[in-house]
Amino acid sequence: MAFDGNRYSDAVASYALAASVSKDAQAYDLWACALVRHAYVEMSESRHRQATQLLDVAEHLACRGDKSLSTRQWIASVQSEAHAALGDLDACERAMDRAETVRDLDPNGTNGGWLRFDGARLAEERGSRYLQLGRLDLAEDALTRALKQKALAHGQSYRRRGAVLTNLAAVGAKRRDPDQVVAYGKEAVALARASGSGYVARRLQGLCDAFGPLGGDHRVGELRAEIATLSTQ
């Protein structure tokens, strides 16, 4: 709750307490989880190297934990995000490959409470990482595959589909392709309106920052105006 409310100092204090209690109990998966949550704070503050250090410790702890849980794979997924932010493609891909091994686990053996990583979002996460790294062809391929998943089909998860559509529009913006920006952007706007999702609206507002010279295209200008009407609450 503190993290979602941007009260990062309070969040870190809570994570430190959780890590201490988990350490005393020798609950290695919970201990690792606390460190991963702390790493999210570091990434939110753009301290990605510090985040990778926390995640490396979390990975070491998870190796001593319950092998039937997806703790190690979840950590790898978060590591890939940190490596992408640092511009390290090779480390990012190695981490994503480790995260993919979640598919080898018994789906009935994963924890449904504090640990819910089952790999369902790996395609969209991989696409997001490639976009962050500027590998546009790889990003588009992964994001397009993500859209074909049943969980992201029309009428399913508006939030997840909206985020993938926004990322595909961002690929178009980086390519200076107004057709791609408008096609995916307008669908994402429609989903944001239909669902009232502040998350998708915020993602779309971030997309506007990537328009650059495309802002002179009247269709892109209309899209920007539509995005401006969305509520981020």
Disulfide bonds with the S-S distance in Angstrom:
none
